[in-house]
Amino acid sequence: MSRPPLPPFTESTAIQKVRAAEDGWNGQNPKAVAQAYTEDSQWRNRAEFLTGHAEIEAFLTRKWAREQDYRLIKELWSWTTNRIAVRFAYEWRDAAGQWFRSYGNENWEFAEDGRMRRRIASINDLAITPQERLFHWPQGRRPDDHPGLSDLGL
């Protein structure tokens, strides 16, 4: 299974890879998202360590059940031949209705087939009011004309 664009990355293909990841996560389909990773992909997400599709799917299922009205924006930070660093922010609310904006950085390493074999994520959550929300689009893919992180001053 190949997941273009493939390494070695250029600035253009790294940006495409970041947007594809953002689109996938905004779709909130754990099984589909897990397919973008190698079968033995290793993750560190906050203080949780995962390996492989089954653990990734279970994690994403829990995540999106807890993080309601989830909307994510990712932005390329840097890249090399088979690695990409991104920064991101996402907004969500908990079951009690409290809104949060979560900020973070991810380091990604890719296999030759374009699937991610390693994901290291550091994330911080900030409670926000509904009036402080900035990500206002219908659930799913962020519209092309919606501002990115830099445009929003994040």
N, C-alpha and C positions, 0 to 999 in steps of 0.2 A: 504494500500500500504506500503510495507516494503522496506527500502533502506539499505541493508547490506553494510558494517559491522554495527552491532548494538551496542549501549552502553550496558554494560560498556566496555570502550576501553582499549586495551593494546597498547604498543608502536607500535606493528606490525599492528594492526587494525586501529590505528590513522593514521599511514602513508598511509595505503590503502585508508582511507577516504579522506585524503588530495589529493592524486593522482586522485581519482575519481572526486573530485571537480575541480581540474585543467583540467582534460580531458573534463569535461562537459563544462566549460567556454571556452576552446579552440575550442570546436565545434560550439560555437556562435549560438545556437538554443534557443532563449528565452523561448519558450514553454517547451522544454525538460528540460532546466535548472531549471525552476520554479517548476517542479515536485519533485525536490530534497528537497523542503522546505514544511513545513506544510502550510495548507490553511490559517492560521492566522499568519504566520511567520512575525516577526518584524525585520526590517533592519534600520541601520543607515549607510549610505554610504556617506562619506564626510559630508556635511551639509544637506543631503536629508534623510527624514524619510519615510519609506514605510511599508505597511502592506498588506500581502496576495498576492496570485498568480497574480491577474490582475495588481497590481501596480508593482510587480517584473518583469513581462513580458514587461510592457510598459517601465520601466526603462532600461532593458537590450536591448530592441529594439532601444531606443534612443542612448544608450551607443555605441553599435556596429555599428550604422550608422555613428556616429561621430568619433570613434576610429578605423580607417582603418588599415588593415594588423596587427591586434591584435595577439599577442603571449604572453602567460602567463606562469610563473613558480611559484609554491607554494612550501613551505617547512615547515614541522612540527616544531613548536617552543616548545610547551608543551601540555600536555593533563591531564585530570582527568577522572572521571567516565563517564560523559556525555558532557564534554566540551573539545574543541580543540582550541589552539591558533596557528596561522600560520603567517609567514611572506611571502611576495610575491613581485615580480617585473613583470611588463609587458611592452612590447614595442609596440608602435603604431604610426601612423602618422595622422595628421589632413588633411582636404581637400586641404590646401595650400601646403602640402608636408613636413611640419615640423615634424620631428621625436621627440618622447618623450619616456623616461623611467619613468614609474610610480612605486613608491615604497610604500609599506604599510604593515600594520598588520591587522589581522582579529581575532576577538573572536567569536567562534561559540558555540551554545548550542543546543543539540539534544533532540528530543522526543524519546520515547522508540522504535518507529518504524524505527529509523535511519534517519528520515528526520530532517532538521535543522529548529529549531523554532525561533532562534535569531541569527542575524549576525550583528556585529558591526565592521565597517571598517574605518580605518584612512589611508589616501592616500596623497602622495605628488608627483608632476610631475616635471621632470627635462628635459629641452630641450636638445636633443643630435643631433649630426651630423649623417648622414648615416654611416660614417666610425666607429662611436662609437657603433653601434648596435652589440649586442651579441647573439640575438635569431634568428638564421638562419635555420629554418626548414619550410617545406611546411605548408600552412595553415592547422590547425587541431591539432590533438594530438601530443605532444612533443615526439620525438623518445626516446626510453629507453636509448640509448647511448649518448643522448645530456646531457651535464653537467647541474647540478642543480645550485641553487644560491650560495651555499658555494663553490662549485668547480669553479665558475666563479668569486669568490671574491666579490660578491654582498651582 
